[in-house]
Amino acid sequence: MLQDGWLKTGDIGRFDEDGFLYIEGRLSRFSKIGGEMVPHEAVEHKIVDLLDLSGKDERMVAIVGVQDEAKGEALVLLSAVDVDLAQLRKQLRESGISNLWIPKRVQRVDSIPVLASGKLDLKKCQELANQK
C-alpha cells in the first residue's frame, strides 16, 4: 500500500501554501480526455445548477467516463430527467465550460444507482453508461 512513503488511496488532493492537504475527489471520478483530467463531480455540479436540479431528494444526474477512440475517454451523462443534449451543450459552453468537459451523450435512466451509504454505485453507473 505504501509507495515512496505515500499511502495509495485513490483520492485526488492538493496541498495549499501552508501545507494543508485538501481532498478534492477520487481518481475513479475523473476522466482523462485528450490529455486533460476532467473531474466528474465538477461537471455534475455545473449541470445540476444549469438544469435547476439542486434541492432534490435524490440524485438526478451522474457523469461517467467511457472509452473513446479519438480522445481516450468521453463523458456520458446519466440522467433521471429528460435532457435536451443540444441545449445543455449550449448552456455549458455559455457558462465557460471547456468543450472537453461537455458530455458526448445522454443516457436516460429511471434512477441514478446509489449504494446504501448514499454514494454513487460506480460499477452500476459504468454498466449503464456502456449501454447504447
C-alpha positions as CSV (number, residue, x, y, z in Angstrom):
1,M,0.0,0.0,0.0
2,L,2.9,2.4,0.7
3,Q,4.6,3.7,-2.4
4,D,7.6,6.1,-2.0
5,G,6.3,6.9,1.5
6,W,2.7,7.6,0.3
7,L,-0.4,5.7,1.1
8,K,-2.2,5.0,-2.2
9,T,-5.9,5.6,-1.5
10,G,-7.2,6.6,-4.9
11,D,-8.1,10.1,-3.7
12,I,-7.1,13.3,-5.5
13,G,-5.7,16.0,-3.4
14,R,-3.7,19.2,-3.2
15,F,-1.5,20.9,-0.7
16,D,-2.1,24.7,-0.1
17,E,0.7,27.1,0.6
18,D,0.6,26.3,4.3
19,G,1.0,22.6,3.8
20,F,-2.6,21.6,4.4
21,L,-3.9,18.7,2.4
22,Y,-7.3,19.1,0.6
23,I,-9.1,16.0,-0.8
24,E,-10.8,17.1,-4.0
25,G,-12.2,13.9,-5.4
26,R,-11.4,10.3,-6.3
27,L,-9.2,9.1,-9.1
28,S,-12.2,6.9,-10.3
29,R,-14.3,10.1,-10.6
30,F,-12.0,11.7,-13.2
31,S,-11.7,11.0,-16.9
32,K,-8.5,11.7,-19.0
33,I,-9.8,13.3,-22.2
34,G,-7.3,14.5,-24.7
35,G,-4.6,14.5,-22.0
36,E,-6.7,16.6,-19.6
37,M,-8.0,15.3,-16.3
38,V,-11.8,16.1,-16.2
39,P,-13.4,15.9,-12.7
40,H,-16.8,14.3,-12.9
41,E,-18.2,16.0,-9.8
42,A,-17.4,19.5,-11.1
43,V,-19.3,18.7,-14.3
44,E,-22.2,17.2,-12.4
45,H,-22.4,20.3,-10.2
46,K,-22.5,22.6,-13.2
47,I,-25.2,20.5,-14.9
48,V,-27.3,20.4,-11.7
49,D,-27.1,24.2,-11.5
50,L,-27.9,24.7,-15.1
51,L,-30.9,22.3,-15.0
52,D,-32.1,23.7,-11.7
53,L,-32.0,20.3,-10.0
54,S,-30.5,21.3,-6.7
55,G,-32.6,20.6,-3.6
56,K,-34.0,17.3,-5.0
57,D,-34.3,14.4,-2.5
58,E,-32.5,12.0,-4.9
59,R,-29.6,12.3,-7.2
60,M,-30.8,13.2,-10.7
61,V,-27.5,13.1,-12.8
62,A,-24.2,11.4,-12.8
63,I,-21.2,11.7,-15.1
64,V,-19.4,8.6,-16.2
65,G,-16.3,8.2,-18.5
66,V,-16.4,5.7,-21.3
67,Q,-13.8,4.6,-23.9
68,D,-13.4,6.9,-26.9
69,E,-11.1,6.2,-29.8
70,A,-10.5,9.8,-30.6
71,K,-9.8,11.3,-27.1
72,G,-9.2,8.2,-24.9
73,E,-12.4,8.8,-22.9
74,A,-15.7,10.6,-23.4
75,L,-18.2,11.8,-20.9
76,V,-21.7,10.3,-20.7
77,L,-24.4,12.0,-18.7
78,L,-26.7,9.5,-16.9
79,S,-29.9,11.4,-16.2
80,A,-33.1,10.5,-14.4
81,V,-34.8,13.5,-16.1
82,D,-35.2,14.3,-19.8
83,V,-32.4,16.4,-21.1
84,D,-32.0,18.2,-24.4
85,L,-28.3,17.5,-25.1
86,A,-28.0,20.3,-27.7
87,Q,-29.5,22.8,-25.3
88,L,-27.3,21.6,-22.4
89,R,-24.2,21.8,-24.6
90,K,-25.1,25.3,-25.5
91,Q,-25.6,26.3,-21.8
92,L,-22.4,24.6,-20.8
93,R,-20.4,26.5,-23.4
94,E,-22.0,29.8,-22.5
95,S,-21.1,29.1,-18.8
96,G,-17.4,28.9,-19.8
97,I,-17.0,25.1,-19.6
98,S,-14.3,23.6,-21.8
99,N,-15.5,21.5,-24.7
100,L,-13.7,18.5,-23.2
101,W,-15.9,18.8,-20.2
102,I,-19.2,18.6,-22.1
103,P,-20.9,15.2,-22.2
104,K,-20.8,13.4,-25.6
105,R,-24.2,11.8,-25.0
106,V,-27.0,11.4,-22.5
107,Q,-28.2,8.1,-21.3
108,R,-31.7,8.3,-19.8
109,V,-32.2,6.1,-16.8
110,D,-35.1,5.5,-14.4
111,S,-32.9,6.4,-11.4
112,I,-29.2,7.0,-10.7
113,P,-27.8,3.9,-8.9
114,V,-26.6,4.6,-5.4
115,L,-25.3,2.4,-2.6
116,A,-26.9,2.1,0.8
117,S,-24.5,4.7,2.0
118,G,-26.0,7.2,-0.5
119,K,-22.8,7.3,-2.5
120,L,-22.9,6.6,-6.3
121,D,-22.7,3.0,-7.3
122,L,-19.9,3.5,-9.7
123,K,-20.0,-0.1,-11.0
124,K,-23.7,0.1,-11.9
125,C,-23.3,3.6,-13.3
126,Q,-20.5,2.3,-15.6
127,E,-22.6,-0.5,-16.8
128,L,-25.5,1.9,-17.6
129,A,-23.1,4.2,-19.5
130,N,-21.7,1.4,-21.6
131,Q,-25.2,0.5,-22.8
132,K,-26.1,2.2,-26.1
